[in-house]
Amino acid sequence: MNPPLPSDSAKTPHVAILCGGLGTRLRAAVADRPKALASVAGRPFLVWLLDLLDLHGFSRVVLCTGFQAEKIEAEFGASHKGLQLRYSAEPTLLGTGGALRHALPQLESENILVVNGDSYCSADLGLFCRDHVDSRAAASMLISQVADSRRYGLVKLNSAGLITAFQEKAASTGPGWINAGIYLANRALLRGIPPGQACSLEREIFPAWIKLGLRGVKSDCPFVDIGTPDSYAGANRMFHSLIPQTQLQPLTIGDTP
């Protein structure tokens, strides 16, 4: 196992978790809480993400909240294990790009790790960060191979590992490499996102970054998301199969679905 990131906050990337979405596709299965607090194998999904970040030596996390933001802050408070938690609540719906830009004043490191709050990839995030720094790239995206890419769209790479295109969901079928919901970007690059404006990382920002040399870093680690009732059920099956029942912690809010 690779050593954790250094504890020096100037070298350790701060982390932004994007967990402000409305979760409309998941409402049929999870109607009483934000998507990041959906019960997965007996724990809020966000706990699995925070545990992964703690395992790999990160120290400061900013939760970019929106829908039912107060429930997330009430659940986690100021810390989780070795992580210091801060909150950046959207004043209005800003999309993933706008929410990240709104949180930027609280993200003080040179490189910033961005994690989608509704997906999970068990990759070595410390190694991902070291690889990004060594490459001197402006931005890197973790990509994962799935058997059926129809729900996600495909990420196209050239022989140098640079992303050349994002293929739309409706146009992709079968196996392929997809965006795994984990990114690392230089803070100076994130300052270029227009402040106070709604925008999407996936639809607007990432395609614009291709010309800057956006890297795709392949991971063969398990990937799962909770965006739909079917994928949510799959996430529950995956975590139940990997984690002994004695290690599961019960939810502290609401009723377990």
N, C-alpha and C positions, 0 to 999 in steps of 0.2 A: 504493500500500500504506500502511495506517495505521501510524503510529510505534509502536514497542513500548511496553509498560507501563514506567513509571518504575522505576528500580532500587531506590528507597527501599523497604525491606521493609515499612514501615508502610503504604504505599500499594499495593504489589503483592500481590495475593491469593496466599496459599499454596495449594498444590494437593494434593488427596487423590485417589489413583488406587485404585479398588476392584478389587483383583486377588486376592481370597482364595477365590473360588468353587471348588467341586469339579469343575466342568466335566464332569458326567456325560454330557450329551448329545453331547459331542465326543470321548468316550473311543475310539469306533470309529476315529477318524482320528488322535488325539493321545493316546497312552496313557502316555507316559513322563515327562511334565512338566506343570506347571501351565498352564492355558489361556493365560495372559499370555505364556508363553514359546513358544507354538506358532509354528512357522516359517511366515512369510507373506512370499512373494517373497524367500526366502533370509535373512530376519532375524527374530529374535523379535518377535512382534506388539507387545510393549511398547516396542520401540525406535521404532516409528512414532509412538506416542503421545508419548514423551519428546521426539522430534525436533520434533513440532508445538508442544509447550509451550516448548521452547527457542527456536524460531523467533519466537514471539510474546512473548518477553521475560520469562517467568516465571523464578524463581530457586530456590524451595524446593518440593520434592515429597516428600510422605509416601506411601509405598507401603503400602496396607492389605492385608496378606498373611494367608494362612490355610493352605490345602492346599499342601504342599511349599514352605513359605515360605523354607526355607533355600536352595532352588535359585534363587529370584529374587534374594535378597541376594548369593549367590555370583556370580551373573551380572553384576550391576551395581555392587556395592560402594557407595562413598560419593558418587559423582558420575557425571553423564553430560553431556558437553559443558559448557554453562554452568549446569547444574542441580545443586543440592545435594540429595542423596537421603537420606531417613531412612526407617525401617521401623517399622511398627506391626503386629505379629503377633497375631492373635486367640488368646487363651488357650483358648477353645472356639468352636464355630461360632456366630457372632453375627448373621449376615445382613448385608445391605448397610447398614442403618441402625445396627445395633449396632457394626459394624466402624468406621464413620465416627465414631461417638460415642467409641469406644475410642481413636481416633487424635487426638481433639480437643486434648489437652494439647500435642501437637507442632505444632499448626496455630495460629499466634499472630497471624495477620492479622485485620483487622476483617471482611473478606469472604473466603470460602473457595470456591475452584473445586473442584468434585467431578467426576471423570471415571470412567466405567465402563471397566474394564480389558479388556473384550471387544468394544468397538465403537469406531468411528472416524468422525468427521465433520470435514472439512477447513475448517470455518468459521474466521473471524478471531476468535480467542478474546480478543484484546486489545480489539477493538471490542465484543464481547459483554460484557466486564467494564465497560467505560466506559458502555455503555448501561444496565447494571444500576445502577451508581452514580448516574447521572443520573436514573433513574426513582425512586430512593429506595424501591425495593421491598424486602421482606424476603427474597424468593427469586425466582430466574428459572430457567427451564428452556429449553434449546435444543431446538427441535423440527424435524423433517425430514420432507419429503413422500416417501412411497414408493408404488410402483405397487400393491403387495399388502400390506395391513396385517394379514393373518390371524395372522402369527406375533407381532405386537407389540401389538395393541390401538391404539385411537385416542385422541388428546388433543383435547378439545373446548374451543374458545375463544369468548369473547363479543366484541363489537365493539371493546372497549377492550383486547383482547389478554390478558385474564385467563383463566386456565384454570378451566373450570366443571365438568369431569367427565373421568374416565378410563374409556373403554369397554373392557370385557374382551376378551381375544384372541378367544375363541370367538364373540363377538357382532359382530366387525368383518370386513368383506370389502372387496375393491377398494382403490382409492387413498385416501390420507388422510395426516394429520399424526400423527407418532409421536414419542415420547420419544427423543431422539438420544443420551441417555446423558451429557449434560454439563449441570451445574447450578452456580448460584452462589447462596450463601446467607450471610446475616449470621451471624457466630459466635454471637451471643446466641440466635439461633433454633436453632442446632444444639445448644446446651447444653440445650434442652428435650427432646431425645431421652433416654429413660431410660438411664442408664449401666449397663453390665453385663448388659443384657437383649438377647436376640435379637429383632430386628425387621427388617422390610423397608422400604426407602425407597419402593419402588414400590407395595406393597400397603397399608402402614399410614401412613407419614409424609407422603407427597405428598398423598393425599386429605385428610388433616387440615390441610394447609397451604392448601388451596383457600380456606378462609374467611379466611385472612390476606392474600390477594391474591397468589397464586402466578401469576407472569407466564409466558406462552409466547412465546418469541422465535423467529420463523421463520427457517430457513436453507435456501437452495436448493443448498448445497454437497453433494457426494457423501457418502453415508452407507453404512457397511458394518459387519457384525458377524461374529463367528466362533463363534457359540453352537452351531451344528449343523454336521455334516459338509458339507451343501450350501452353507451360508452361508460356511463356512471356505474351500471351494473357490472361491466367488465372490470372496472377499477376495483370494485369491492371484491370480486373474485380473485384478482391478482394479489392484492394486499393480504387477503385472508390466507392465500396459499403460501405466501412468503414469510409471514410473521406468526410466531407461535401465539396461541390464544392468551397465554399468561402475560404477554407483553402488551396486549391491547389495553388502552385506557378509555373509559367511557366518556361520552359526550357530557359537557357541562351545561349545555343549553338545549331547550326544546325536547322533543321526543325523537328517538332514533327511528328513521324511516324503515 
